[in-house]
Amino acid sequence: MNGNGGGRTTSASAAEPRCTPRRRRSRLSPTREAELYTTVLDLLREVGYDSLTMDAVATRTRCSKATLYRQWRGKPQLVAEALRHEKPATLAGVDTGSLRGDFAAVVAQMNGPRMEQDTALMRGVLQAARAHPDLLAALRELLVIPELSSLEALLGQAVERGEVPADTAALSYVSYALLGSVIAHQLLEDKAADPSFVGNYIDAVVLPALGV
């Protein structure tokens, strides 16, 4: 639910090994890859983005640096992929037959303690992204844009079902509303938003703005 452009289509250092612009086919099993992502985020919480190194990841995961660079282009891409894999909820593939049901299904995936932990982590990553354009680019490519595409698909289903007129102005601002509510909750309440808040916000603000 991140990003810019809302519900409509939105349009390494020299010491690191050179690699092709696109990821090569994975040589890690899904289970091994999931374990690696969890470890990367644990390290990120411990030391922060600036102090996180591929050497430390290789040591902690008992994975060779060659494998890490074969799978990912570098630290920014590895961190972005780990965040995407470990995100608390996904919009991808949700289709309950109604927009209200779709949003409820997404909220049902959320876990309060996990959201609080992830909010703190994302806050640190976004701060680091201000100083690291390569990290910002990786976050947009691997995390933000895929989520925007999933949100657009979810809203597109509602348009196709006739729940929301295609010319509804609020469609272009759903992503801003959802992300903005989470950020504002942290600022105003000094704590992360929980599933109850997100669900109530969608019911009270997002759905009425869409005419649902």
C-alpha positions in Angstrom: 0.0 0.0 0.0 2.9 2.2 -0.4 3.8 4.6 -3.1 2.8 7.5 -5.2 0.3 7.6 -8.0 -2.6 6.0 -6.1 -5.0 3.5 -7.6 -4.1 4.4 -11.2 -1.1 3.2 -13.2 2.2 4.9 -12.0 4.1 5.3 -14.6 27.3 -0.5 -5.8 30.2 0.6 -4.9 33.4 -0.1 -6.9 34.4 -2.8 -4.5 31.3 -4.9 -5.2 31.3 -7.5 -8.0 29.9 -6.5 -11.3 26.8 -8.3 -12.4 24.0 -8.1 -15.0 21.2 -5.6 -14.5 18.6 -8.3 -14.1 18.5 -11.0 -11.4 19.7 -14.5 -12.5 17.7 -17.6 -11.8 17.7 -18.4 -8.1 19.9 -21.2 -6.8 18.4 -21.0 -3.3 15.4 -23.0 -2.3 12.3 -21.0 -1.2 12.8 -22.1 2.4 16.5 -21.1 2.3 15.6 -17.8 0.7 13.0 -17.0 3.4 15.5 -17.8 6.1 18.0 -15.5 4.5 15.4 -12.6 4.3 14.5 -13.0 8.0 18.2 -12.9 8.9 18.8 -9.8 6.8 16.0 -7.9 8.6 17.3 -9.1 12.0 20.7 -7.6 11.1 19.1 -4.5 9.8 17.3 -4.0 13.1 20.5 -4.6 15.0 23.0 -2.4 13.1 21.0 -0.2 10.7 21.3 0.1 7.0 24.6 2.0 6.9 26.4 -0.6 9.0 24.8 -3.6 7.3 27.4 -5.3 5.0 27.2 -8.2 2.6 30.1 -9.8 4.5 27.9 -9.7 7.7 25.0 -11.2 5.8 27.2 -14.0 4.4 28.6 -14.8 7.8 25.3 -14.8 9.7 23.5 -16.8 7.0 26.5 -19.1 6.2 26.0 -18.2 2.6 28.8 -17.3 0.2 29.1 -13.7 -1.0 29.2 -15.1 -4.5 25.8 -16.6 -4.0 24.4 -13.4 -2.6 25.7 -11.3 -5.5 24.4 -14.0 -8.0 21.0 -13.7 -6.4 20.9 -9.9 -5.8 22.7 -7.0 -7.4 23.9 -5.7 -4.0 22.8 -4.6 -0.6 20.0 -2.2 -1.7 18.2 -4.9 -3.7 18.7 -7.5 -1.0 17.2 -5.3 1.7 14.3 -4.3 -0.6 13.5 -7.9 -1.5 13.7 -8.9 2.2 11.2 -6.2 3.1 8.9 -7.3 0.3 9.0 -10.9 1.4 8.4 -10.1 5.1 5.7 -7.4 4.7 2.8 -8.0 7.0 0.1 -8.1 4.3 -0.2 -8.4 0.6 -2.8 -7.1 -1.9 -1.7 -9.5 -4.6 -4.3 -11.9 -5.7 -7.0 -10.7 -3.3 -10.5 -11.1 -4.9 -13.4 -11.8 -2.5 -16.1 -10.6 -4.9 -16.5 -7.1 -3.3 -14.2 -4.2 -2.6 -15.2 -4.1 1.1 -14.4 -7.8 1.4 -11.1 -7.4 -0.4 -9.9 -4.7 2.0 -11.2 -6.8 4.9 -9.2 -9.7 3.7 -6.1 -7.6 3.5 -6.6 -6.3 7.0 -7.2 -9.8 8.3 -3.6 -10.7 7.3 -2.2 -8.0 9.6 -0.7 -8.6 13.0 -0.5 -5.8 15.6 2.9 -6.6 17.2 4.3 -7.3 13.8 3.1 -4.0 12.4 4.7 -2.1 15.3 8.0 -3.9 14.7 7.8 -3.3 10.9 6.9 0.4 11.3 10.1 1.0 13.3 12.1 -0.9 10.7 10.7 0.9 7.8 11.2 4.3 9.5 14.9 3.5 9.7 15.1 2.3 6.1 13.3 5.3 4.7 15.7 7.6 6.6 18.6 5.7 5.1 17.0 6.0 1.6 17.3 9.8 1.8 21.1 9.4 1.8 21.3 6.4 -0.5 19.6 6.9 -3.9 20.4 3.3 -4.9 18.3 2.1 -1.9 15.5 4.4 -2.8 15.5 3.1 -6.4 15.5 -0.5 -5.2 12.6 0.2 -2.8 10.6 1.7 -5.6 11.4 -1.0 -8.1 11.0 -4.1 -5.8 8.5 -3.0 -3.1 6.6 0.1 -4.0 5.7 -0.4 -7.6 4.6 -4.0 -7.2 2.3 -3.0 -4.3 0.9 -0.1 -6.4 0.2 -2.5 -9.2 -1.6 -4.9 -6.8 -3.7 -2.0 -5.4 -4.5 -0.9 -8.9 -5.7 -4.4 -9.8 -7.8 -4.6 -6.6 -9.5 -1.3 -7.4 -9.8 -2.3 -11.0 -11.8 -5.3 -10.0 -14.2 -3.0 -8.2 -14.6 -0.9 -11.3 -15.2 -3.9 -13.4 -17.9 -5.2 -11.0 -19.6 -1.8 -11.1 -19.0 -1.0 -7.5 -17.0 2.1 -8.3 -17.4 4.3 -11.3 -14.2 4.5 -13.4 -14.2 8.3 -13.3 -14.3 8.4 -9.5 -11.7 11.0 -8.5 -10.8 9.3 -5.3 -9.4 6.3 -7.1 -6.2 8.2 -7.8 -5.6 9.0 -4.1 -6.3 5.7 -2.4 -2.6 4.9 -2.0 -1.9 8.3 -0.5 -4.8 7.9 1.9 -3.7 4.5 3.1 0.0 5.3 3.5 -0.8 8.8 4.9 -3.1 7.3 7.6 -0.4 5.0 8.8 2.3 7.8 8.9 -0.1 10.2 10.6 -1.1 7.6 13.3 2.6 7.3 14.2 3.0 11.0 14.5 -0.2 11.7 16.4 -0.3 8.7 18.7 3.4 8.0 19.0 2.8 4.4 18.2 2.3 2.2 15.1 -1.2 1.8 13.6 -2.8 -1.6 14.3 -5.2 -3.7 12.2 -8.2 -2.3 14.0 -7.2 1.3 13.1 -6.5 0.4 9.5 -9.8 -1.4 9.1 -11.8 1.4 10.7 -10.0 4.0 8.6 -10.9 2.1 5.4 -14.5 1.8 6.4 -14.9 5.4 7.5 -12.7 7.2 4.9 -11.6 5.2 1.9 -14.7 3.3 1.0 -17.0 6.3 1.4 -14.7 8.4 -0.7 -15.1 5.7 -3.4 -18.8 5.7 -3.0 -19.0 2.2 -1.5 
